[in-house]
Amino acid sequence: MQASSLSLGSTKLLLLKPLLIFQHISHFSYAFKVCLRFLIAIVGGYFFTAVSCSLLSAILPLNKADAVLMSVSLSILIYTLVFIYAFYVKSLKTVWISILLATAAQLILLALIKGWV
């Protein structure tokens, strides 16, 4: 009788152990999600801003030097807005998809304008 209750008690302990591990994983998951937001904000924001600068300098109706100066000046604003956006949106998947798709769309548009395609 005592052997069966010991077996039952160890079964309960084995069933509760994954729940305790889940608490640690959820904390790790939160920290990991914050790191992923920083990654897309820094790296994705850099590429988004670089492509935006190139595209703006190509389409602004100014002479070449003024268009480049204007786009570089606007790059600080663009990078800041992308960084804020990365932490403003609740869904991490939405942040990644939107920044990567917007960067790709700008790059394709730039390639079409420049005649790279």
C-alpha positions in Angstrom: 0.0 0.0 0.0 2.8 2.4 0.9 4.6 1.5 -2.4 1.6 2.5 -4.4 1.1 5.8 -2.6 4.8 6.6 -3.1 4.4 5.8 -6.8 1.4 8.1 -6.9 3.2 10.9 -5.0 6.2 10.7 -7.4 3.8 10.8 -10.4 2.2 14.0 -9.0 5.7 15.4 -8.6 6.6 14.5 -12.2 3.4 16.1 -13.4 4.1 19.3 -11.5 7.8 19.6 -12.5 7.1 20.7 -16.1 4.8 23.4 -14.8 7.7 24.8 -12.7 9.9 24.7 -15.7 7.3 26.5 -17.7 7.5 29.4 -15.3 11.2 29.7 -16.0 10.7 29.4 -19.7 8.1 32.2 -19.7 10.6 34.5 -18.0 13.3 33.5 -20.5 10.8 33.8 -23.3 10.0 37.4 -22.3 13.7 38.3 -22.2 14.3 36.6 -25.5 11.4 38.5 -27.1 12.8 41.8 -25.9 16.2 40.9 -27.4 14.5 40.1 -30.7 12.8 43.5 -30.6 16.2 45.1 -30.0 17.6 43.1 -32.9 15.0 44.2 -35.4 15.1 47.7 -34.1 18.8 48.1 -34.5 19.7 45.8 -37.5 16.3 46.0 -39.3 16.1 49.8 -38.6 19.6 50.3 -40.0 18.8 48.5 -43.3 15.3 50.1 -43.5 17.0 53.5 -43.0 19.7 52.8 -45.5 17.3 51.7 -48.2 15.0 54.6 -47.4 18.0 57.1 -47.8 18.9 55.6 -51.1 15.4 55.7 -52.4 14.8 59.2 -51.2 18.0 60.5 -52.8 16.9 58.9 -56.1 13.3 60.3 -56.2 13.6 63.7 -54.6 13.2 66.4 -57.2 16.4 68.2 -56.3 19.9 68.2 -57.7 21.9 65.2 -56.6 23.9 66.8 -53.8 20.9 68.4 -52.2 18.8 65.2 -52.5 21.6 63.2 -50.7 21.9 65.8 -48.0 18.1 65.9 -47.5 17.8 62.1 -47.3 20.7 61.8 -44.9 19.1 64.5 -42.7 15.8 62.6 -42.7 17.6 59.3 -41.9 17.9 60.2 -38.3 14.1 60.7 -38.1 13.4 57.5 -40.0 15.7 55.4 -37.8 14.1 56.8 -34.7 10.6 56.1 -35.9 11.5 52.5 -36.8 13.1 52.0 -33.4 10.0 53.3 -31.6 7.8 51.2 -33.9 9.6 48.1 -33.0 8.6 48.5 -29.3 5.2 50.1 -29.9 3.5 47.2 -31.7 2.4 44.4 -29.4 3.0 41.5 -31.8 6.6 40.6 -32.4 5.7 38.7 -35.6 4.0 41.8 -37.0 7.1 44.0 -36.3 9.4 41.6 -38.0 7.2 41.1 -41.0 6.3 44.7 -41.5 9.9 46.0 -41.3 11.3 43.3 -43.5 8.6 43.6 -46.1 8.8 47.4 -46.2 12.6 47.2 -46.6 12.2 44.7 -49.4 9.5 46.7 -51.1 11.7 49.8 -51.0 14.7 47.9 -52.3 12.7 46.5 -55.2 11.4 50.0 -56.0 14.9 51.4 -55.9 16.1 48.6 -58.2 13.4 49.4 -60.7 14.2 53.2 -60.6 17.9 52.6 -60.9 17.5 50.0 -63.6 19.3 47.2 -61.7 16.6 44.7 -62.7 
